[in-house]
C-alpha cells in the first residue's frame, strides 16, 4: 500500500511504482520529442492549439511582452473585478497571481490579502525577467479569465479553483487525481505549494483518499470535509478530452489539467510534458501496471484507436482501483 514510509525497493517494484529516473529515461525521453515541448511549455501556444481543435480554454484578456507595456497595465485591468496573471513559460504553479475581487484601489488575492496596482506591476516585471520560467528565460505575462469553479468541490477547496490532472500514456488516460486548493497554497491547486491531491477511480470518476505533503489524508486540512466519495460529472467526456490532448501534442507521456467552470463547463488549463509522480500516492497505486497494460493493448490491436475509443478502453480496463 502506498503511503507507508517503510516500503522497501522490492515492494515498490512489486506495487508498480514509477520513480523519477524511470519516468525521465524510459518514458519522457522516449515518447516526448524535444521539438514538441514548446507546445506545452508555452501556455500561449497550448491555448492556440486547443482553440484550433475546438477545445475550450479560459479566455485570454491580454499579454504583456515588454517592460514598456507594463505602463498600460492599469488600462488593461480597467473594469475587471477578478482575473489571473501567469507566466507563459511557468512551471509548478510558480508566478501565478489570482485576483478574486477589488476593494477601492486594492486588489484582493485568493488568500484575502490586498495588493495595489504597483505591486501587480512589479509581479509582471518579475515574470518578464524570467523569475518563474523554465530555465530562467525571458517570459510573457498572460492575463486571463479566472475560472468560477463548479460548486461540486466547494466543501473540499479553499478559495481557489480545483483542477483534474490526468496522466495520459501513449494516448490512453491511465491515472487521475483532483488537486484541491488550500489556505497554505494561497488558493492554488499545486501540490508542492501545499494543495491536496485526491485520487480518482478511473471507472466511475469518484474521488478517493488524498495526499497532502506526501502523506495520506482523508479530510481537507482547512474545511475538514471528507475528500473521498465525490462523483465527477461527465467523467467519460473528461477522459476523452484528456486523450485528445495526446493528438494535439504528439507527446507520449503527458499531464492534462482540466477545470470545471460553473458557466463554461470543462476548460483545459494547461498541459505538462513532465507530470509529477505524487498522483501514485493519491491513488495508492503505482503507474507501471497501467503503463504495461497500455503497451499490451497497443501490441494486440491492429488499427490505431481514436481518442474516444482510447478513453473508453481505459475507463473499463482501470475501473477496479487498488486503493483501500
Number of C-alpha atoms within 10 A of each C-alpha: 15 21 17 11 8 8 11 9 10 9 13 16 14 12 18 18 21 18 15 12 10 12 18 14 11 11 18 20 14 14 17 20 14 12 7 13 16 15 21 25 21 21 22 20 14 23 22 14 17 19 13 11 12 9 16 17 23 19 13 15 15 15 20 23 17 16 15 10 13 21 13 12 19 13 10 16 15 8 8 14 14 18 19 20 24 24 31 27 25 25 17 17 17 17 22 20 21 25 24 20 17 16 11 7 10 14 22 19 22 21 19 15 11 16 16 14 14 13 13 18 17 12 19 28 22 20 30 24 17 19 19 24 24 17 10 14 15 19 25 27 27 22 24 19 17 20 24 16 22 17 12 15 19 16 14 25 28 26 20 26 25 32 27 25 29 26 27 26 23 23 25 33 34 25 27 27 30 28 28 31 28 29 19 14 21 22 25 30 26 21 23 16 18 20 27 35 37 31 32 30 23 24 18 18 23 19 23 25 24 29 27 23 14 18 15 20 20 16 19 24 18 14 14 11 14 17 24 18 13 15 16 18 13 11 16 19 14 22 27 22 21 28 30 25 24 23 15 15 21 18 26 21 25 31 27 27 23 24 26 25 19 13 10 15 15 23 21 23 20 21 25 21 24 20 20 17 16 20 27 23 25 30 30 25 25 25 21 19 17 20 21 12 15 22 12 11 14 14 9 9 9 8 7 9 14 14 21 17 14 21 26 18 18 23 24 12 15 19 14 12 15 13 16 10
